[in-house]
């Protein structure tokens, strides 16, 4: 079979090895730490906007009642309670007039910051850079892309909620016909739906945010790989949070540390997926090309001998010389 072919396995091993080597050389962990810092300040306004968008269809209470248990499953009870407290402190309820307008603007700017940071990091990883243009034009363009991703997140949350409702309805029907294996079937369907939703999210990020032209087959492969890493690693970070984070030495700040840790891990998975997308595309004869308004960035290391440099200022150079012996 193809999957057990020695040449095929060797090719995949080379792709994976190059992916993690590139992640290290591109300072992927440093980029992940930077994204974690920005996300801590953006997570509350982002969730408020996403909940508001999805709540237009299913209701605010229905969305929040479903979202908090999911957050708890990722970061634990204490960190989920901290996020819930952030959301309550930033809610616009009770505000009127100018306060509401400024509140909405603050939420939108704060929520979009995370996507601009992801865009910059993906541009670094894929070696592209936007051509110089008017600063406000580029700023508006980036914010528009960020807002479109916020809408996409709200849509994906809505779809996920609807699918969960359908799965629950299906489980009650299957329980009458297949009482022995209903749990396994429902768990399998839930995992499959989660994988598809997460893959769509990563695919949208890879396709929309960076200043590149990338083909959908390359996006699809990178999104599937990133989603697989995310779902496998979720259990690892979950075990760490469950057994190690309970004895946190940070006291009251422990929940914030857990949130930072989880975001740091997720960011690393995202950037590893971006590296894999680039390596996989090149291995298949495809290339990630810069967009019409962007250019390739080439990094070159130059070793320079300082002692051979000519003096820039003769007067300064003369002052630095030792006086002649009398």
ABEGO torsion letter per residue (X at the ends): XAAABAAAAAAAAAAAAAAAAAAAAAGAAAAAAAAAAAAAAAAAAAAAAAAAAAAAAAEAAAAAAAAAAAAAAAAEAAAAAAAAAAAAAABABGBBEAAAAAAAAAAAAAAAAAAAAAAAAAAAAAGBBBBBBBAAAAAAAAAAAAAAAAAAAAAAAAAAAAAAAAAAAAAAAAAAABAAAAAAAAAAAAAAAAAAAAAAAAAAAAAAABBBBBBAAAAAAAAAAAAAAAAAAAAAAAAAAAAAAAABAAEAAAAAAAAAAAAAAAAAAAAAAAAAAAAAAAAAGBBBBBBAABBBBBBBBBBBBAAABBBABAAAAAAABBBBBX
